[in-house]
Amino acid sequence: MANQQVSKIEDFAFDYLKNYYTQQCYANNILVGQSEKTKRGNTTDGILAFKQTTGNVFVANISMQQSEALTNLVVNYKKNGLGWFRLITPLLVAAACFFIGRSTGNLLIMLIAPVIFAPFGFILHAYLLKKYRFRQVEKLVDQAKQYPANDQWIGLSISSLMFRKNLLATELLEVCNRKGVGLITVGQRSKVIMMKKPKSATCRRGDFLSHYASDENIRKAIEGDHVLRVA
């Protein structure tokens, strides 16, 4: 049987978000710009820009550069948890206590210390490894925050089923919630799922479009009455 073709978020994200903002904001002239550069030199995967009914320019950014790394972390945790390597730690701690006790002739260290410190070593290793995985997720989510926008999104090529009973996936959603970042996924069935809605931000000066190198061209483009897409 042929393998199912993997759906890539890059093929679905822009159309999904375009439809989303068309329905949510009643926008008729949405510009979709891919590989847009900010004035600081960063290149985003893409932005959507349109005029709101109030006349203000609204910008949504979609970041997919971290898709592979986040997907691997979530899938691996779903399948393997924290992994088997942490099981070696209590064995090493017990062996160390035994040999130290034996070399010093101390039966207390040789026989009792392993019983006390081996479980402690296991718990400490698991705790530190979990914190490390959580930190990896947070750093990847932070990448989406470097692109100025009212709404910031992350897109992942992963089945939403991988989020069920998955502690790391739950942490990903919590980090996105804390930082106001939206999250969409697409699985093998090519269905886009909104896992987390973003929290819209307001630019303190002007609008977020002014942070992009091609802001003048984009402003002219969104004055039209049709959907535009630029590479």
C-alpha positions, 0 to 999 in steps of 0.5 A, spaced: 500 500 500 502 506 498 504 511 503 499 517 505 502 523 502 504 528 508 500 535 508 505 541 508 502 547 512 505 551 507 500 549 502 494 550 506 496 556 511 495 562 507 488 560 504 486 558 511 488 564 514 485 568 508 478 565 509 479 566 516 480 573 516 474 574 510 469 571 515 472 574 522 473 581 519 469 582 513 475 583 509 475 584 502 482 586 500 487 581 503 494 581 501 498 575 502 505 576 502 510 571 502 517 571 505 516 579 507 522 582 510 522 587 516 526 593 516 530 590 521 532 585 516 528 579 518 524 575 513 518 572 515 514 566 512 508 570 510 504 576 512 496 578 511 494 585 510 488 588 509 484 594 511 479 594 517 472 597 517 475 602 521 480 604 516 486 601 520 491 597 517 491 590 520 497 585 519 497 577 521 504 574 521 504 566 519 511 563 522 512 556 519 520 556 520 520 552 526 514 547 524 519 541 523 523 542 530 516 543 534 513 537 530 519 532 532 519 534 539 511 533 540 511 527 536 517 524 539 514 526 546 507 522 544 511 516 542 517 516 547 515 520 553 522 523 556 525 517 553 529 511 556 536 514 557 533 517 564 533 510 566 540 509 566 541 515 571 539 511 577 543 505 575 549 509 575 548 513 581 547 506 585 553 503 582 557 510 584 555 509 591 556 502 591 564 503 589 565 509 593 562 505 599 566 499 597 573 503 596 572 506 603 570 500 606 563 503 608 557 499 608 552 504 609 554 508 603 555 501 599 548 498 601 544 504 603 546 510 599 544 507 593 537 505 595 536 513 597 540 516 591 538 512 585 531 514 586 533 521 587 537 521 581 531 518 577 527 524 579 532 529 578 534 527 571 526 526 569 525 533 572 531 537 568 529 533 562 522 535 562 524 543 563 529 542 558 524 540 553 519 545 555 524 551 554 525 548 547 518 549 546 518 556 548 524 558 544 521 556 538 515 559 539 519 566 541 521 566 534 514 568 531 514 574 536 520 577 532 515 579 526 511 585 528 503 583 527 497 584 530 496 577 530 502 572 530 501 565 528 505 558 528 503 553 523 505 546 524 505 540 519 502 535 524 496 531 526 491 534 531 491 527 534 498 528 537 496 533 542 491 528 545 494 526 552 501 529 550 504 533 556 509 537 551 503 538 546 499 541 552 505 545 554 506 548 547 498 550 547 500 553 554 506 557 551 502 560 545 496 562 550 501 566 554 505 569 549 498 570 545 500 566 539 495 562 534 497 555 532 494 552 526 496 544 524 494 540 518 495 533 518 495 527 513 487 528 511 489 536 509 484 538 514 487 545 517 485 545 525 485 551 529 489 549 536 489 556 539 487 563 537 491 568 537 491 575 542 490 581 537 495 586 539 495 594 538 501 597 535 503 603 539 505 608 534 502 607 527 501 600 525 505 594 524 505 594 517 510 600 517 515 595 520 516 592 513 520 594 508 515 593 502 510 597 507 508 602 501 507 597 496 503 593 500 499 600 502 497 601 495 495 594 494 490 593 499 487 600 497 484 595 491 477 591 492 480 584 491 484 579 494 492 579 492 498 575 493 505 576 492 511 572 492 
